[in-house]
Amino acid sequence: MMAMLTVRNLPDEIHRALRIQAAHNGRSMEAEVRAILSTAVEDKGSTQAIDEAEAHQQTETQEQDKQSCS
């Protein structure tokens, strides 16, 4: 199953630039955003990106646990 992502409060100029870039590349905006995200993760190194994401998630979970105990 594929995950879904919603981006809120995207500035109009970014939305417009994405639309233009997608058209230039012959893609839908959705496909363009997927390509951009994939490239960003690949450039960083997928192992490093996954490790950082898991560490961030663990930190958030610990903070939520502390707040619920208060």
LUMVORO-435237 format. One record per atom (N, C-alpha, C, O, CB): x, y, z; chain; atom name. Coordinates in Angstrom, 2 decimals, padded with zeros to 5 digits, always signed. Glycine has a CB too. Layout:
# LUMVORO-435237
+---------+---------+---------+-------+------+
:      px :      py :      pz : kette : atom :
+---------+---------+---------+-------+------+
:       X :       Y :       Z :     A :   CA :
...
+---------+---------+---------+-------+------+
# end
This chain:
# LUMVORO-435237
+---------+---------+---------+-------+------+
:      px :      py :      pz : kette : atom :
+---------+---------+---------+-------+------+
: +000.85 : -001.19 : +000.00 :     A :    N :
: +000.00 : +000.00 : +000.00 :     A :   CA :
: +000.89 : +001.25 : +000.00 :     A :    C :
: +001.89 : +001.31 : +000.72 :     A :    O :
: -000.97 : +000.00 : +001.24 :     A :   CB :
: +000.53 : +002.20 : -000.79 :     A :    N :
: +001.29 : +003.45 : -000.88 :     A :   CA :
: +000.74 : +004.45 : +000.15 :     A :    C :
: -000.47 : +004.51 : +000.40 :     A :    O :
: +001.20 : +004.05 : -002.33 :     A :   CB :
: +001.63 : +005.22 : +000.73 :     A :    N :
: +001.25 : +006.26 : +001.68 :     A :   CA :
: +000.77 : +007.49 : +000.93 :     A :    C :
: +001.12 : +007.71 : -000.23 :     A :    O :
: +002.43 : +006.61 : +002.62 :     A :   CB :
: -000.03 : +008.29 : +001.61 :     A :    N :
: -000.51 : +009.55 : +001.04 :     A :   CA :
: +000.07 : +010.68 : +001.87 :     A :    C :
: +000.34 : +010.52 : +003.06 :     A :    O :
: -002.08 : +009.62 : +001.01 :     A :   CB :
: +000.26 : +011.83 : +001.24 :     A :    N :
: +000.84 : +012.98 : +001.91 :     A :   CA :
: +000.03 : +014.21 : +001.52 :     A :    C :
: -000.25 : +014.44 : +000.34 :     A :    O :
: +002.34 : +013.16 : +001.53 :     A :   CB :
: -000.34 : +014.99 : +002.51 :     A :    N :
: -001.03 : +016.26 : +002.26 :     A :   CA :
: -000.10 : +017.39 : +002.70 :     A :    C :
: +000.45 : +017.36 : +003.80 :     A :    O :
: -002.40 : +016.33 : +003.02 :     A :   CB :
: +000.07 : +018.36 : +001.84 :     A :    N :
: +000.91 : +019.52 : +002.17 :     A :   CA :
: -000.02 : +020.71 : +002.35 :     A :    C :
: -000.71 : +021.12 : +001.42 :     A :    O :
: +001.99 : +019.79 : +001.06 :     A :   CB :
: -000.01 : +021.26 : +003.54 :     A :    N :
: -000.88 : +022.41 : +003.85 :     A :   CA :
: -000.06 : +023.70 : +003.82 :     A :    C :
: +001.16 : +023.70 : +004.00 :     A :    O :
: -001.56 : +022.24 : +005.24 :     A :   CB :
: -000.76 : +024.78 : +003.58 :     A :    N :
: -000.16 : +026.12 : +003.63 :     A :   CA :
: +001.02 : +026.28 : +002.67 :     A :    C :
: +002.02 : +026.91 : +003.00 :     A :    O :
: +000.30 : +026.42 : +005.03 :     A :   CB :
: +000.88 : +025.70 : +001.49 :     A :    N :
: +001.91 : +025.84 : +000.46 :     A :   CA :
: +001.75 : +027.22 : -000.17 :     A :    C :
: +000.68 : +027.54 : -000.69 :     A :    O :
: +001.79 : +024.70 : -000.61 :     A :   CB :
: +002.78 : +028.04 : -000.15 :     A :    N :
: +002.67 : +029.38 : -000.74 :     A :   CA :
: +002.30 : +029.30 : -002.22 :     A :    C :
: +002.72 : +028.39 : -002.94 :     A :    O :
: +003.99 : +030.15 : -000.56 :     A :   CB :
: +001.52 : +030.27 : -002.66 :     A :    N :
: +001.07 : +030.31 : -004.06 :     A :   CA :
: +002.23 : +030.28 : -005.05 :     A :    C :
: +002.14 : +029.63 : -006.09 :     A :    O :
: +000.23 : +031.55 : -004.30 :     A :   CB :
: +003.32 : +030.98 : -004.73 :     A :    N :
: +004.44 : +031.02 : -005.67 :     A :   CA :
: +005.11 : +029.65 : -005.80 :     A :    C :
: +005.61 : +029.31 : -006.87 :     A :    O :
: +005.46 : +032.07 : -005.21 :     A :   CB :
: +005.13 : +028.88 : -004.73 :     A :    N :
: +005.69 : +027.51 : -004.80 :     A :   CA :
: +004.77 : +026.62 : -005.62 :     A :    C :
: +005.23 : +025.85 : -006.46 :     A :    O :
: +005.90 : +026.92 : -003.37 :     A :   CB :
: +003.48 : +026.74 : -005.39 :     A :    N :
: +002.50 : +025.96 : -006.15 :     A :   CA :
: +002.62 : +026.27 : -007.65 :     A :    C :
: +002.62 : +025.36 : -008.48 :     A :    O :
: +001.05 : +026.26 : -005.65 :     A :   CB :
: +002.72 : +027.53 : -007.96 :     A :    N :
: +002.84 : +027.96 : -009.35 :     A :   CA :
: +004.14 : +027.42 : -009.97 :     A :    C :
: +004.13 : +026.93 : -011.10 :     A :    O :
: +002.80 : +029.51 : -009.44 :     A :   CB :
: +005.24 : +027.52 : -009.24 :     A :    N :
: +006.52 : +027.03 : -009.74 :     A :   CA :
: +006.49 : +025.52 : -009.96 :     A :    C :
: +007.05 : +025.03 : -010.94 :     A :    O :
: +007.64 : +027.40 : -008.77 :     A :   CB :
: +005.86 : +024.79 : -009.07 :     A :    N :
: +005.72 : +023.34 : -009.23 :     A :   CA :
: +004.90 : +023.00 : -010.47 :     A :    C :
: +005.24 : +022.08 : -011.21 :     A :    O :
: +005.07 : +022.72 : -007.98 :     A :   CB :
: +003.82 : +023.74 : -010.68 :     A :    N :
: +002.96 : +023.50 : -011.85 :     A :   CA :
: +003.75 : +023.74 : -013.14 :     A :    C :
: +003.65 : +022.95 : -014.09 :     A :    O :
: +001.72 : +024.42 : -011.81 :     A :   CB :
: +004.52 : +024.81 : -013.17 :     A :    N :
: +005.32 : +025.13 : -014.36 :     A :   CA :
: +006.41 : +024.08 : -014.57 :     A :    C :
: +006.62 : +023.61 : -015.69 :     A :    O :
: +005.95 : +026.54 : -014.23 :     A :   CB :
: +007.09 : +023.71 : -013.49 :     A :    N :
: +008.15 : +022.70 : -013.59 :     A :   CA :
: +007.58 : +021.36 : -014.04 :     A :    C :
: +008.19 : +020.68 : -014.86 :     A :    O :
: +008.88 : +022.54 : -012.23 :     A :   CB :
: +006.42 : +020.98 : -013.51 :     A :    N :
: +005.78 : +019.73 : -013.91 :     A :   CA :
: +005.44 : +019.74 : -015.39 :     A :    C :
: +005.67 : +018.76 : -016.10 :     A :    O :
: +004.51 : +019.47 : -013.07 :     A :   CB :
: +004.88 : +020.85 : -015.86 :     A :    N :
: +004.52 : +020.95 : -017.28 :     A :   CA :
: +005.78 : +020.87 : -018.15 :     A :    C :
: +005.78 : +020.22 : -019.19 :     A :    O :
: +003.76 : +022.27 : -017.55 :     A :   CB :
: +006.83 : +021.54 : -017.71 :     A :    N :
: +008.09 : +021.53 : -018.46 :     A :   CA :
: +008.65 : +020.10 : -018.57 :     A :    C :
: +009.24 : +019.74 : -019.59 :     A :    O :
: +009.14 : +022.45 : -017.77 :     A :   CB :
: +008.45 : +019.31 : -017.52 :     A :    N :
: +008.95 : +017.93 : -017.50 :     A :   CA :
: +007.92 : +016.91 : -018.02 :     A :    C :
: +008.18 : +015.71 : -018.02 :     A :    O :
: +009.35 : +017.57 : -016.10 :     A :   CB :
: +006.77 : +017.41 : -018.47 :     A :    N :
: +005.75 : +016.52 : -019.03 :     A :   CA :
: +005.10 : +015.61 : -017.99 :     A :    C :
: +004.72 : +014.49 : -018.30 :     A :    O :
: +006.35 : +015.67 : -020.10 :     A :   CB :
: +004.99 : +016.11 : -016.76 :     A :    N :
: +004.39 : +015.33 : -015.69 :     A :   CA :
: +003.25 : +016.08 : -015.04 :     A :    C :
: +003.10 : +017.29 : -015.20 :     A :    O :
: +005.45 : +014.97 : -014.64 :     A :   CB :
: +002.44 : +015.35 : -014.30 :     A :    N :
: +001.43 : +015.98 : -013.46 :     A :   CA :
: +002.16 : +016.61 : -012.27 :     A :    C :
: +003.31 : +016.27 : -012.00 :     A :    O :
: +000.33 : +014.95 : -012.99 :     A :   CB :
: +001.49 : +017.50 : -011.56 :     A :    N :
: +002.11 : +018.09 : -010.36 :     A :   CA :
: +002.41 : +017.00 : -009.34 :     A :    C :
: +003.45 : +017.02 : -008.68 :     A :    O :
: +001.20 : +019.17 : -009.75 :     A :   CB :
: +001.50 : +016.05 : -009.21 :     A :    N :
: +001.68 : +014.96 : -008.25 :     A :   CA :
: +002.93 : +014.14 : -008.60 :     A :    C :
: +003.74 : +013.82 : -007.73 :     A :    O :
: +000.43 : +014.04 : -008.23 :     A :   CB :
: +003.09 : +013.81 : -009.87 :     A :    N :
: +004.27 : +013.06 : -010.31 :     A :   CA :
: +005.54 : +013.89 : -010.12 :     A :    C :
: +006.58 : +013.34 : -009.77 :     A :    O :
: +004.12 : +012.64 : -011.79 :     A :   CB :
: +005.45 : +015.18 : -010.34 :     A :    N :
: +006.61 : +016.06 : -010.16 :     A :   CA :
: +007.05 : +016.09 : -008.70 :     A :    C :
: +008.24 : +016.00 : -008.40 :     A :    O :
: +006.29 : +017.49 : -010.65 :     A :   CB :
: +006.09 : +016.20 : -007.80 :     A :    N :
: +006.41 : +016.23 : -006.37 :     A :   CA :
: +007.01 : +014.89 : -005.95 :     A :    C :
: +007.97 : +014.87 : -005.17 :     A :    O :
: +005.15 : +016.55 : -005.53 :     A :   CB :
: +006.47 : +013.78 : -006.45 :     A :    N :
: +007.06 : +012.47 : -006.14 :     A :   CA :
: +008.51 : +012.40 : -006.61 :     A :    C :
: +009.38 : +011.90 : -005.90 :     A :    O :
: +006.23 : +011.33 : -006.79 :     A :   CB :
: +008.77 : +012.90 : -007.81 :     A :    N :
: +010.13 : +012.89 : -008.35 :     A :   CA :
: +011.06 : +013.75 : -007.50 :     A :    C :
: +012.19 : +013.34 : -007.21 :     A :    O :
: +010.13 : +013.40 : -009.80 :     A :   CB :
: +010.60 : +014.91 : -007.10 :     A :    N :
: +011.41 : +015.80 : -006.26 :     A :   CA :
: +011.72 : +015.15 : -004.92 :     A :    C :
: +012.86 : +015.18 : -004.46 :     A :    O :
: +010.68 : +017.15 : -006.04 :     A :   CB :
: +010.71 : +014.56 : -004.29 :     A :    N :
: +010.92 : +013.90 : -003.00 :     A :   CA :
: +011.87 : +012.71 : -003.13 :     A :    C :
: +012.74 : +012.51 : -002.29 :     A :    O :
: +009.58 : +013.45 : -002.41 :     A :   CB :
: +011.69 : +011.93 : -004.18 :     A :    N :
: +012.57 : +010.77 : -004.40 :     A :   CA :
: +014.01 : +011.21 : -004.58 :     A :    C :
: +014.92 : +010.62 : -004.00 :     A :    O :
: +012.12 : +009.96 : -005.62 :     A :   CB :
: +014.22 : +012.24 : -005.37 :     A :    N :
: +015.57 : +012.76 : -005.60 :     A :   CA :
: +016.17 : +013.28 : -004.30 :     A :    C :
: +017.35 : +013.05 : -004.02 :     A :    O :
: +015.55 : +013.86 : -006.66 :     A :   CB :
: +015.38 : +013.98 : -003.51 :     A :    N :
: +015.88 : +014.54 : -002.25 :     A :   CA :
: +016.33 : +013.43 : -001.31 :     A :    C :
: +017.37 : +013.56 : -000.65 :     A :    O :
: +014.80 : +015.40 : -001.57 :     A :   CB :
: +015.58 : +012.35 : -001.24 :     A :    N :
: +015.94 : +011.25 : -000.35 :     A :   CA :
: +017.14 : +010.49 : -000.90 :     A :    C :
: +018.03 : +010.11 : -000.15 :     A :    O :
: +014.74 : +010.29 : -000.17 :     A :   CB :
: +017.17 : +010.27 : -002.21 :     A :    N :
: +018.30 : +009.57 : -002.83 :     A :   CA :
: +019.59 : +010.36 : -002.70 :     A :    C :
: +020.65 : +009.78 : -002.45 :     A :    O :
: +018.01 : +009.29 : -004.30 :     A :   CB :
: +019.51 : +011.67 : -002.87 :     A :    N :
: +020.70 : +012.52 : -002.76 :     A :   CA :
: +021.29 : +012.45 : -001.36 :     A :    C :
: +022.51 : +012.47 : -001.21 :     A :    O :
: +020.36 : +013.97 : -003.10 :     A :   CB :
: +020.46 : +012.36 : -000.37 :     A :    N :
: +020.93 : +012.32 : +001.00 :     A :   CA :
: +021.46 : +010.94 : +001.35 :     A :    C :
: +022.24 : +010.78 : +002.29 :     A :    O :
: +019.81 : +012.71 : +001.97 :     A :   CB :
: +021.04 : +009.96 : +000.61 :     A :    N :
: +021.42 : +008.58 : +000.92 :     A :   CA :
: +020.27 : +007.93 : +001.66 :     A :    C :
: +019.98 : +008.30 : +002.79 :     A :    O :
: +022.74 : +008.51 : +001.76 :     A :   CB :
: +019.62 : +007.00 : +001.04 :     A :    N :
: +018.40 : +006.45 : +001.61 :     A :   CA :
: +018.60 : +005.88 : +003.01 :     A :    C :
: +017.71 : +006.01 : +003.85 :     A :    O :
: +017.84 : +005.38 : +000.70 :     A :   CB :
: +019.73 : +005.26 : +003.28 :     A :    N :
: +019.97 : +004.70 : +004.61 :     A :   CA :
: +020.03 : +005.81 : +005.65 :     A :    C :
: +019.44 : +005.70 : +006.72 :     A :    O :
: +021.26 : +003.87 : +004.64 :     A :   CB :
: +020.76 : +006.86 : +005.33 :     A :    N :
: +020.87 : +007.98 : +006.26 :     A :   CA :
: +019.51 : +008.64 : +006.47 :     A :    C :
: +019.16 : +008.98 : +007.60 :     A :    O :
: +021.88 : +009.01 : +005.75 :     A :   CB :
: +018.75 : +008.82 : +005.42 :     A :    N :
: +017.43 : +009.46 : +005.52 :     A :   CA :
: +016.50 : +008.62 : +006.38 :     A :    C :
: +015.76 : +009.16 : +007.21 :     A :    O :
: +016.83 : +009.68 : +004.12 :     A :   CB :
: +016.51 : +007.31 : +006.20 :     A :    N :
: +015.65 : +006.43 : +006.99 :     A :   CA :
: +016.08 : +006.46 : +008.45 :     A :    C :
: +015.23 : +006.54 : +009.34 :     A :    O :
: +015.69 : +004.97 : +006.45 :     A :   CB :
: +017.37 : +006.40 : +008.71 :     A :    N :
: +017.87 : +006.46 : +010.09 :     A :   CA :
: +017.45 : +007.76 : +010.77 :     A :    C :
: +017.01 : +007.75 : +011.92 :     A :    O :
: +019.41 : +006.34 : +010.10 :     A :   CB :
: +017.57 : +008.88 : +010.06 :     A :    N :
: +017.18 : +010.17 : +010.62 :     A :   CA :
: +015.68 : +010.24 : +010.88 :     A :    C :
: +015.25 : +010.76 : +011.91 :     A :    O :
: +017.60 : +011.31 : +009.70 :     A :   CB :
: +014.89 : +009.72 : +009.95 :     A :    N :
: +013.44 : +009.73 : +010.11 :     A :   CA :
: +013.01 : +008.87 : +011.31 :     A :    C :
: +012.14 : +009.27 : +012.08 :     A :    O :
: +012.76 : +009.22 : +008.83 :     A :   CB :
: +013.63 : +007.70 : +011.46 :     A :    N :
: +013.30 : +006.84 : +012.59 :     A :   CA :
: +013.71 : +007.47 : +013.91 :     A :    C :
: +012.98 : +007.37 : +014.90 :     A :    O :
: +013.98 : +005.48 : +012.43 :     A :   CB :
: +014.87 : +008.12 : +013.95 :     A :    N :
: +015.32 : +008.79 : +015.17 :     A :   CA :
: +014.38 : +009.94 : +015.52 :     A :    C :
: +014.04 : +010.13 : +016.69 :     A :    O :
: +016.76 : +009.32 : +014.99 :     A :   CB :
: +013.95 : +010.69 : +014.52 :     A :    N :
: +013.03 : +011.80 : +014.74 :     A :   CA :
: +011.69 : +011.27 : +015.28 :     A :    C :
: +011.13 : +011.84 : +016.21 :     A :    O :
: +012.80 : +012.60 : +013.44 :     A :   CB :
: +011.20 : +010.19 : +014.69 :     A :    N :
: +009.93 : +009.61 : +015.12 :     A :   CA :
: +010.04 : +009.12 : +016.56 :     A :    C :
: +009.11 : +009.30 : +017.35 :     A :    O :
: +009.51 : +008.45 : +014.18 :     A :   CB :
: +011.16 : +008.50 : +016.91 :     A :    N :
: +011.36 : +008.00 : +018.26 :     A :   CA :
: +011.37 : +009.16 : +019.26 :     A :    C :
: +010.79 : +009.05 : +020.34 :     A :    O :
: +012.67 : +007.19 : +018.34 :     A :   CB :
: +012.03 : +010.25 : +018.90 :     A :    N :
: +012.07 : +011.43 : +019.77 :     A :   CA :
: +010.67 : +011.99 : +019.98 :     A :    C :
: +010.30 : +012.33 : +021.10 :     A :    O :
: +012.99 : +012.50 : +019.17 :     A :   CB :
: +009.89 : +012.09 : +018.91 :     A :    N :
: +008.52 : +012.60 : +019.02 :     A :   CA :
: +007.67 : +011.70 : +019.91 :     A :    C :
: +006.89 : +012.19 : +020.72 :     A :    O :
: +007.88 : +012.72 : +017.63 :     A :   CB :
: +007.82 : +010.39 : +019.77 :     A :    N :
: +007.06 : +009.44 : +020.57 :     A :   CA :
: +007.42 : +009.60 : +022.04 :     A :    C :
: +006.54 : +009.58 : +022.90 :     A :    O :
: +007.32 : +008.00 : +020.11 :     A :   CB :
: +008.70 : +009.76 : +022.34 :     A :    N :
: +009.14 : +009.94 : +023.73 :     A :   CA :
: +008.58 : +011.23 : +024.31 :     A :    C :
: +008.16 : +011.26 : +025.47 :     A :    O :
: +010.67 : +009.95 : +023.81 :     A :   CB :
: +008.56 : +012.30 : +023.51 :     A :    N :
: +008.01 : +013.57 : +023.98 :     A :   CA :
: +006.51 : +013.47 : +024.23 :     A :    C :
: +006.01 : +014.03 : +025.20 :     A :    O :
: +008.29 : +014.68 : +022.96 :     A :   CB :
: +005.80 : +012.75 : +023.37 :     A :    N :
: +004.35 : +012.55 : +023.56 :     A :   CA :
: +004.10 : +011.73 : +024.81 :     A :    C :
: +003.15 : +012.01 : +025.55 :     A :    O :
: +003.72 : +011.86 : +022.33 :     A :   CB :
: +004.93 : +010.72 : +025.06 :     A :    N :
: +004.77 : +009.90 : +026.26 :     A :   CA :
: +004.98 : +010.74 : +027.51 :     A :    C :
: +004.25 : +010.59 : +028.48 :     A :    O :
: +005.76 : +008.73 : +026.24 :     A :   CB :
: +005.97 : +011.63 : +027.50 :     A :    N :
: +006.24 : +012.49 : +028.65 :     A :   CA :
: +005.05 : +013.42 : +028.90 :     A :    C :
: +004.66 : +013.64 : +030.04 :     A :    O :
: +007.53 : +013.32 : +028.44 :     A :   CB :
: +004.48 : +013.96 : +027.82 :     A :    N :
: +003.36 : +014.88 : +027.95 :     A :   CA :
: +002.12 : +014.17 : +028.48 :     A :    C :
: +001.37 : +014.74 : +029.27 :     A :    O :
: +003.04 : +015.54 : +026.61 :     A :   CB :
: +001.90 : +012.94 : +028.07 :     A :    N :
: +000.72 : +012.20 : +028.52 :     A :   CA :
: +000.84 : +011.79 : +029.98 :     A :    C :
: -000.18 : +011.57 : +030.64 :     A :    O :
: +000.50 : +010.98 : +027.64 :     A :   CB :
: +002.08 : +011.67 : +030.49 :     A :    N :
: +002.30 : +011.32 : +031.88 :     A :   CA :
: +002.14 : +012.52 : +032.80 :     A :    C :
: +001.97 : +012.36 : +034.00 :     A :    O :
: +003.68 : +010.71 : +032.06 :     A :   CB :
: +002.20 : +013.73 : +032.25 :     A :    N :
: +002.13 : +014.96 : +033.05 :     A :   CA :
: +000.72 : +015.29 : +033.42 :     A :    C :
: +000.47 : +016.29 : +034.09 :     A :    O :
: +002.75 : +016.13 : +032.31 :     A :   CB :
+---------+---------+---------+-------+------+
# end
